[in-house]
Every structure is written in structure tokens, then in C-alpha cells.
Amino acid sequence: MIESGADVTGHNDGYTASGASINGNSHVLVELAGLLYTGRPDGELTVMAQAPRTHHEVSEALDSFARFSRDQYLDTVSLLAALSTKLRTAAGDYAEVDHATDEQFRRVLVSGSFHPSEDR
């Protein structure tokens, strides 16, 4: 999760990110996808509304709606899972860049030297 605060990109735009937060949010998305999939729509409802129990046009309309909503539902579950994967990848990339930046900064601190402006 991006949090309000310090600098992410070198520009102080009021946001910061943490690898743990990004990774945590990826787990939340997978959990949501799993819960949605577990509570998937009941196909039995459309079977109960088929002809001859209902009018033929009502049965067709309900079947069309059920197919459309099932597609939308599966798309939503797939999207949440895909977003989770992207966030996990972003968390890994963030940690890699953060580590590289940390190493560069440590090298400057260890091997650098300070020369006062009046001595230059």
C-alpha cells in the first residue's frame, strides 16, 4: 500500500511505499479472489426458472443474464488473482531496488570523503 509521507521517486509528492505493505496487499487480493470463488453464484437458481416452470421468454432472459453474470464474476476473480501476482512482482522489484540503493548509499558513506568547501 502506498502511504502518505516521504519520497518514493526522488520527488517529494507526499507518498511512500513499503515492500511489506505491497506484499500484504497482494495476499489480501488472493484472499478476496478465493472468497469470491468459494461463494460463487448458484447455478441451481437458473435451472429452477427454466420452462415449463416459467414462461419461455423469462427462462431465456434469465439464462442470458446468468451466463453474462457468470462471465463477469469469473473475470473479477481472475482480475483479482492477476493483480495479486502483479503486486507480488512489484514487491520483489521494490525490495531489489531498495537493496541496491541501500548498498550504493553505504558505499558512499564508507568510501567517500568529506572536503569542506573552503578547502576545494
Summary of the structure (lengths in Angstrom):
residues: 120
radius of gyration: 26.4
end to end distance: 44.8
largest distance: 96.8
contacts: 269
relative contact order: 0.11
helix: 70%
strand: 5%
